[in-house]
Amino acid sequence: MTASYSTSSHGADYRFMQSSMAAPLLTRERELELIARWRREGDQTALDELVTSHMRLVIGLAVRFRGYGLPLPDLIQEGSLGLMQAAGRFDAARNTRFSTYASWWVRAAIQDFVLRNWSIVRTGTTAAQKTLFFNLRRLSARLGHSGDGHLGHETTLAVAAALDVAPHEVSAMEMRLQGRDVSVNAPHGGPDTAEWQDFLADGRPSPEESVGETRDAAVRGRMLARALAELSERERHIIRERHLKEEEITLEALGLTLGVSKERVRQIEHKALEKLKRSMRTRDAVVSAPAAN
């Protein structure tokens, strides 16, 4: 299992895997003793022995997920975390070996790590999507799909039936698996060619648009100030408190401040807003009118 792992670039990891595979197996009685010491007393030495003796399980499961392009040491590390979770949750009364129980936790931890890191786009957020993510390629290959091009209609239906999911979910996951992340700094062609980011459209306003927006905002700000000046002092106060501040005050609170009912404040606000709209429309029409020859 470890023969295919590169000793040249990952010497320390390779030695760790070798020593882990050579660690002695534990009897059921020893497993229960170590688990009890860890859970009852927090004995770190007991946990270390338990984890070390089951690292071959973690490595064996991690190797199965190498095809997703993530570093094997990272997969092993995540599997180790799942192993420690299992140590804290194992129930000896179930009469099962710890390795059988821990396999589920190790696999779940590795799968979660793969889903989080395989793509910057969230993949496999539902149970059906997770099932598809980890089984689509294997099932489609078993059904005779070469891996080139899209799945045919019959293959899609067969995969959906086998995994008990909807056909459209199979098609959606197939597209996700085919569309891997690409860095915008990667060369578009050869090493000396333009980068992908050079072909992305700039969604920001042009300099002319920015100047125009700034000028229009200034004009409208002056128009609003003049329109507010046409309101009564009480109307201006209500508009400022209700519409021109970050935290809007309630009608009831304004009523208490002004000594009127909440309904009266609402009526004054409505009337003031109508005045502002008419004034702004009139001023806007004057600004927008073409200059006389």
Steps between C-alpha positions, in 0.01 A plus 500: 500500500791730568712402200345763271571784743802710397796461738703772333275798571308364797765306694375589847140419409608172348689399816200594709276279286746212526517522878123529523447192288745310727326601826370196693132415493304519824283236660138593571576508872790743448283722278232524767758574766657784300163649407387488862819673619464771236131568560508467879838653584601693187813283478689634196738202499204265462360705212840506326531121518145452374547740209843364404374144490216601265696729267518220243120529482524876441771459234305228322190718477695816410670326206159434345441875468830592329320530167350834604835677466556581868827425685499157664652632828209746530250219444674291768497791743127556454440128541695511828262765629210271416677218685529715813133593476418130489711441812292755687166357387554124494248300703649172623151367575431460126732198490680621185870538438628853513638481146155424360350799677795730426489427126181700467644804679829488309326473163258781588785730606695435179194546281415828670858621444483406131169682455636813670823514301432342161361827365446858617136444400302312762441145375289235668289704740221240516507126565408427136778727369759341729397155379532612139835673556666186634326241281419657161830422328518146634144417400522661156823307431331177607219580255752533217553875486855581391519829688523707181203722424166521677307204633236371264133508591484129581814513715365801688175317572688188612722696741198686638318172562803337663557790739131585549535861384332708231653488147543880495716474814724250317540742208572794732768308691659380177543863390654592836748214486607593148544872577804516730629831640749694287714781637442834329878542509557184294636557145232493231728311265870435545711625791569836333143575393239724663328385818132405523428815704598710197186376322259577787266792448541784750164556665604831655367829355718672242673827603237695303217316677660556841532875436142513377366312802692729738366809325141367498522410870617852582218655295238280663642572844453874442148437366411300810635769732287765325193275507548438874523876556141533367365276779392617841740451791294208634480333159878530453558351845280200423659439158852522642425263787307251286692502170836678521665323793660155519265386776138578427296621798152358553180699451414442864832639624466807277147554626621505859771753408259729311207455738264354238358155426675236289229533234551878482873452442419256217268756337760780521766267360278401206421863422868602523608218268243605240634858517855376452404284201322789325788738568763252380304422182465869423868573556604191306291612205666841507850349513424251222335755266711591194651849507315760292671617184 
